[in-house]
Amino acid sequence: MASIGPTIQWQHSYVAGDKTFCVCLADSEDVIRTHASLSGIPVGRITEIPQIIDPLTADN
């Protein structure tokens, strides 16, 4: 959203059962909560993901 600037970037989301998990790059939890509030999206929990394991990084 332009109103909160470039401090958040949505990557993708997962839908599992009755839950949605959004993956974002953001400067802080406050930025995520502001974005969600402005979008009308409820936020239950925010979890930092410090490392990604995928086929390119699995051997590291």
C-alpha positions in Angstrom: 0.0 0.0 0.0 1.4 3.3 -1.0 0.1 5.0 2.2 2.7 3.1 4.4 5.5 3.3 1.8 8.0 0.7 0.7 8.6 -0.8 4.1 6.4 -3.9 3.4 6.3 -6.2 0.4 3.8 -9.1 0.1 5.4 -12.2 -1.3 2.6 -14.8 -1.4 0.0 -16.5 0.8 -1.0 -20.0 1.7 -4.6 -21.1 2.4 -4.9 -24.2 4.6 -8.3 -25.2 5.9 -9.8 -22.1 7.4 -6.6 -20.2 7.8 -4.5 -18.0 5.6 -0.8 -17.5 6.0 0.8 -14.4 4.3 4.5 -14.2 3.7 5.8 -10.6 3.6 9.0 -8.7 3.8 8.6 -5.9 6.3 10.7 -3.6 8.5 8.7 -4.5 11.6 5.7 -6.1 13.1 4.1 -2.7 13.4 4.3 -2.2 9.7 2.6 -5.6 9.1 -0.2 -4.7 11.6 -0.7 -1.3 10.0 -0.9 -2.8 6.5 -3.4 -5.4 7.8 -5.5 -2.8 9.5 -5.6 -0.6 6.4 -6.5 -3.7 4.3 -9.2 -4.9 6.7 -7.3 -8.2 7.2 -7.2 -9.7 10.7 -3.8 -10.6 12.2 -3.7 -13.4 14.7 0.0 -14.0 15.0 3.2 -12.7 13.4 6.2 -15.0 13.2 9.6 -14.0 12.0 11.2 -16.4 9.5 15.0 -16.0 9.9 16.0 -18.7 7.4 14.5 -20.4 4.3 15.3 -23.9 3.3 14.6 -24.8 -0.3 16.2 -26.9 -3.0 18.8 -24.2 -3.6 19.9 -23.9 0.1 19.3 -27.4 1.4 23.0 -28.4 1.1 24.3 -25.3 2.9 
